[in-house]
């Protein structure tokens, strides 16, 4: 006793359905995105930059940062902060109000 199975619908294919698609990254767009990132960093306040440094995945205790103030540019190892000051490894306290720019070395 053979059981007859229902027939499956199949359509004949008369064209190639395998498409090869390649995506490339344009050098020009990459340079534009870098410029936008640089412009965005200038728009951030010093407090936002400090918060990003401490919340960063790359943050480690005694991280070296470059601090730009009216007196000049300094490379310091920051270990913490309070509301108004950054605390360095040398137990030096730098007023956040005096900082013009800060970034990771």
Secondary structure, DSSP 8 states (H G I E B T S, - for coil): --------------S-----------HHHHHHHHHHHHHHHHHS-HHHHHHHHHHSTT--TTEEEEEEESS-EEEEEEEEE-SSEEEETTS-EEEGGGEEEEEE-
